[in-house]
């Protein structure tokens, strides 16, 4: 039985609300979370240093770090028994966010600031840039080529 246009539209809305982007934003889509991840990617692991470099209020940063830890993005490592103190490190899931942060930084350099305020040179010394290329056809990824499709459903 064919579905009515209204039912089909509701299915699209349901998929978009529960898509991978929405799910990822539930985990990391808040300013202090992303800035804490940035600092850990830079090698800053202690709470006071993360607070200082991000400007996050201590109570909010505490909450965000607990959430990131609960989501498997960050892990705590004890470095002092007396008093008990911990460092925060990115897990494999957290490290996979680094290209996302670099892409967000590149976007901010282009659209958010008059002049870029930092760069990400590769270990070879060349400026690092995240490129968006299809691994199959090697063409650039542009919004006009993106067609949302539910997993396991063939395109029409």
N, C-alpha and C positions, 0 to 999 in steps of 0.2 A: 504494500500500500504506500503510495507516494506521500511524503510529508508535506504539510502545508508550509507556505513561505514563513508564517509566523513561527512555527516550530523550528524550522531550519535556522531562522534568525536567532532564536533563543539558544540553539545549540552552539552557534558561532560565539555568542556573548559568553556562554558558559565556558567554552574552550579558552577564550581570550582572558577571562578573569582568572582562570586556573592554569595559565600557560607557564612555561619555564621561566620567563622573564619575571612574571608576578611572583613566582615561588622564590626566585633568587633575591628579589627585592625584599621579600619578607625576612630573609636571612641577613642581608648586608646593605639594604637600601636606605640606610640612615646615615647622616653626615658623620657622626662620631664613630660609628662602626667602620666606615670606609677610611676615615683618617687614622684610626688605630691600626687597621690592616696596612695602610701605607707605611706607618712608622715601623711596624714589625718587618715589612719587606725591606726597609732601609737598615735593618739591624738593631733597632731600638726595641728592647724587650722588657724593661722595668717600668712598673706602673707610673712612678713619679716622672720618668722621662717621657713616657707616652702622653701623660697629662700635660707636661710642659710644652711639648712640640705640637700637640693638637689644640691646646686651649680648652679642652673638654672639662666641664665641671666633674669633680671627682666622683660624685654619686652617680652621675649619668654614665661616665666611663666604666665604673664598676659594673653597672647593669649591662652595658653593651658587651663587655668582655665576658661576663657570665653567659650571655646569650650566644656569643660567638663560640665559646667553649662548648656549650650545650649542643650547638649545631655541627660541631666537628670541624670548625674552621680554624680554631685556635686551641692550643693546649697549654696548660700551666705546668711549669717545671720549678720545683722548689730549689732555691739556691742558698737558703739559710734556714737552719733549724731553730735558732734562738736569736732574735724572734723569728717566727716562721715567715718567710718571704718567698715570693714566687716571681718568675719571669713568664712572659707570654710569648709563645712562638707559633708561627703559622704551621698548620698541618699541610699535607699534600693538597687538600681541598683549598686551603687558604693560599698556598703558593700559586695555584692555578688562577687566582684572581689578579695576579700581578699584571698580566697583559691587559686585563680589563681596566686596571688603574692607569696604565700607560696610555691606553686609548682615550680614557676620560681626560687625562692630562693634556693630550694632544688636542682634543676637542676644546678644552678650556683655554689652551694657548691661542687657538684660532678664534673662538667666539666669546670667551669670558674675560679676557684681560687685554689691555692695550699692548703690553709686551710680555712675552713668556718670562716666567720668573725662575724656572729650573728646566734642566734638560736631562735626558737619560742616555748618556753615551754607553755603547756596548764596551765590553772589555777590550775590544780591538781599537777603541778610540773613536769609531764612527758614530754619528748620532743614531739613536735607536728610534725606529718608527714602526708602529704596528700597521701592517698592511692587511686588508680584507680581500682575500682572493679565494675563489672556489678551488678546492683541491682537485676536483675532477677535471674541469675545463680550463683552469688557470686564468679565468677572466676576473676582473675586479667585481666585487660585490657592491651593487648599488640598490637603493630602496625599490626602484622600479622592477627589479628582477625578483624581489621577495614575494612569495605567495604562501601565506599560512596554510598549512595542511595538517590535519590531525594525523597522529602517528598510526601507521598501518592502513591508511586509506589512500587509494590511488587518486591522483589529480584528474580532474575532468578536462 
